[in-house]
Structures are given as structure tokens and as C-alpha cells.
């Protein structure tokens, strides 16, 4: 059954109003009719509902909530990817696959070695497009939320927000000793000892040219953990999926 996302202000008194591009899709592609059922998710609360269509007009569809659906597709591990701006359409690929793997949100980061430089106007357009890609991927894989694509930040800002996370991991090709496996082992111990219900993890990934040594040192001083991913140097679009896959497998519902 197709899933559609709405915001909290579209849910009221046992009814849900669908608007925007979803209206055209439901009416013209699915050719749905009054009385047919849809699965609708409140993207702000993660609640899922089985709904029946009550009424159409040109730009809105009114639905009646028939029942609440109990689905647990979201993890107790909230992973944020801090991705150095990559070239071409690599960011779109990273977003799509990260959403499928369970990322909570993604923050693009303007780093010294980034070839791509976005001014405010272009950045806003990119964020809008990337958010749409996140939404489409979330629908396709049955997520209960649409992972947020945040505004572009710089390394200085990233260093300032490290403290907001339980742990921030920095994938750095020149690190030789501290492995992802080692850090995950320590995180597991923390979860068991504290019986934590939710864990916030940040993953910092450089662009094609990698991370500047000074940026790595600044992140380390801010409390981030520098890790190696092994003997081979991975492409920037591979790192996010590699680390995210391992973290979700090892820690999800631990």
C-alpha cells in the first residue's frame, strides 16, 4: 500500500488533509477513488494511520483516520551524517542510500578541500532538491520520518555542536590506531551500563580531497573521536554507507 507523509498541522480531529504534489499522484497515477485506503504517516511524530478517502478537489484530498498502525521502522540510534560537500551528483546518492539505511538527518559541511562551493541562493536550491530526494527515499523504504537535510555549515560550527552528541566519529585516512570497531565496543558498554533508550551519533566525512589535518585536530579538541576504516582509502560516497551500515547493524535496538 502506498505511503504518504503529512505534517502535524494536516492532522485534526480524526481527519487528515493531503495537499501538494501527492494529490496529483494519488488522483492521476494511482487513480484512487473515494472510499479507497491509503497509509499516511505523520512525519513529525512518526505515527502511521490507515485512512480512507473522503473527498477530492483540485488541490486537496480529505481522508478519515480508520485506525492507527503500529510500525517500528525507526531506530533508537539517531545518526547524523556530517558530509563534506562532494562533486557532481554524489550528494544525491549519499542521501538516497543513507535514508534507506536509517540515517536520522544529514548536514552538508563546507570544508577547505571541497571543490563545490555554494552561495546562499544555490545552497537553498540544493537543500530543497536534497530534501525531496530524502522524502522519496523515505516513502520507498517505509520510513516513519523524512530525514532532514540541514543547512550547510562550516568546520567551525561543526566543532561547536560536537558536544550535542553522545559521540562524534571522524573518518580520517591518516588515523592508524583507533578503529571503528574499538569505538563501537565502547559505545555498546555505555548503552548496557546506562540502559540508554536513545543514542545520538555523528559521523564526519570529508570530501573527495579528504580532511585537512588542522580540521581533524580541531574536531578532536572538541571531543570527537578520530577513527580509521581500515587499510584502504574509500571514496567519500562509500564512507557514509560503510560506517552507517556497520553502526546500525551493531547498535540498533542493542
N, C-alpha and C positions, 0 to 999 in steps of 0.2 A: 504494500500500500504506500503511495507517495506521501512523503513527509514535507510539511511546510512550517516555516518559522514565523512567529509573530512576537511583538514586544508586549510588555505588561499593559500598556495603555490601550491595546487592542482586545484585551480580555475583560469582560464585565458582566456580572450577574448571569452567569451560565451561558453567555454568548461570546463568540469570537468574530471579529471583523477582519477579513483578509483584504489587503489593498496592494497597489504597486504591480510589478511585473508578474507576480504569482496569479493574479486574476486572469490575465491573458493566457497563461499556461494552463490553468485549470479549465477555462472555458474553451479555448481553441485547440489545445494539444490533447488534453485528457478527455475533452468533450463531456465533462461531468454535468450532471443534471440535479435538480432539486431532489433531495432525499438520499443522494449518494453520500458515502462516508469518506472522510479524509482523516489522516493523522496530523495533528497540529501540535507544535512544540513552542512553549513559551521560552524564548532564548535567554531571558533574564533570570528565570528561576529553574530552568531545566525540566519543568513539568510537561508531560505528554498527555494529550487528550484525543479520544476517539470522538469525532464530530460528524454531524450530518448537515448537509447544505440546506439552508432555509430559503435563501433568496439571492438573486443576482441583480446587479445593474452594471452600467458601463465600466465602473472603476472599483467596485467593491463586491465582496461576497460575504453574506452573513451566515454564520454556522451556529448550530446548537451543540453544546457540550453534552455528549451522551454518557461518557464515563472517563475517568482518569486512568491512564495506562501506567503500570509500574514497570519502568525500564531503568536499568543501571548500566548505562554505557559510559558514564564519566568516571574517571579515576580519582582516588584520594590523593594522588600525586599531581600537583599543579606545576607543570613545566613551562617555563618561559624561554624561548629562544631569542638570544640577542645576536642577530645576524649582521655581520659586516656586509654592506651593500655590494652584491655581486653584479657582474656584467650580464647584458642581454636579458633573456627571459628566465634566468636561473632562479630568481626570487619566486617566480610564479610556481615553478616546480617544487621548490623547498616548502612553500606554503601549502600547496595541494597535498603533498605526501606527509608533511608534519601533522596536518589536520587529521588525516586518515590514521596516523599512529597515536593520536591522542594529545597533542600539544594543547596547552591552555591558552596561551597567547604568544604573539611574535612581535618583537621590537626591532626594526631596522636600525643599524648603527652606522653613522658616518665615521669611518676610520681613516688614518693617514694614508694607508695603501689602497684605499678604494679608488678604482678608476672612475666609477659612476659618481657624479656629483649632482645633487638635486637642489634646485632653488625652491622657494616656498610654493610657488604655483605648480611646478612639476611634481613636487612631493605630494601635494594634496590630491592630484590626479592619480598618482601611483597608488596612494593609500586607498583611495576609493576603488580602484580596479582590484587591488590585492584583497580588499575586504570581500568583494564579490566572489573572488576565487575561493576564499575561505568558506563562504556561505554555500557555494555549490558543492564543495568537497564535503562539508558537514552534512548536507542533505544526502549525498550519495552513500556515505558510510554509516549513516544512522546515529550521528552525534545528537546529544540533547542540548548542546550550546553551539553557538557560532564563535569559534576562537577569534579574539580581537586582534586586528593588525594595528599596532600603536603608531604614533607619530615617530618620525626619525629623531634619534638623539645622537649626541656625540660621546666620546670616551669619558670626558669629564663628568657628564651627567650619569653615565653608567656607573662610574666609581662611587657616586653619591648614593645610588639606590641599591648597591650590593647588600647593605645592611637590612633591607626589607625582605630578604630571602633567608630560608634556613641554610641554604648552601648555594654558592655560585661556582660552577666549574668552567674553567677556561681551557679550551683545547689548544695546545701550543706544540708545534712540531719540534721545538728545541728542548722541551722537557724530556728528561731521560729516566727519572726515578719514580715519580708519583703517578700511578696508573688509575684509570677509571675504576678498575676492579677493586683497588685499595680503598678508594673513596666510597664506593658503594657498600663495601663491607662495614665501614664506619657508620654510614647512614642507616644501615639495617639495625645496627646495635642501638643507635639513638631511638629508632622507631620502637623497638622492643622494650627498651628501658623506660621511655616516656609515654608509651602507648599513644603516640600522636595519631590523631584521626586525619590530619591533613598535613601535607608536606609541600613547601614551596621551593622549587629548584630552578635556578637559572643556568643556562648553557650559553657561553660566549664563544662565537665562531668568527674567525677572521675572513676577509675577502680572499680573492684569488692570490694576492701577494702575501698573505699571512698577516700576522700581528706584529707591530713594532715592539721591540724589546722593552722600551720605556713604558708603553701602554700596559704590557704584561706586568711590569714591576708595580705600576700604579694600582692595577687591579688587585695584585697580591697584597699590597699595603692596606687596601680597603677591605680585605677579608676573604677575597676569592681564592679558590684552590686551583692551582695550575696542574693540568694533567697531560699525560701522553696517551695516545691512542694506539701505540704500537710502533713497529719499525718502519712502516710505510707512510708516506705523506699522502693524505687523502684530498680529493677535490673539495672545495667549500660546500658544494651541494650534497656531497656524500657524508660529510662530518655530521651535519644536523640529523640525518636519518639514522646514521650509525649509533650515535650517542643516545638519541631519543628512544630508539628501539630497545637498546640494552636497558636503559633506565626503567622504561615502562614494564618490560618483562621481569626485571628483578624486584621492583618495588611496588608495583600496582597491587593494591589490596594486601600488602605484606602484613 
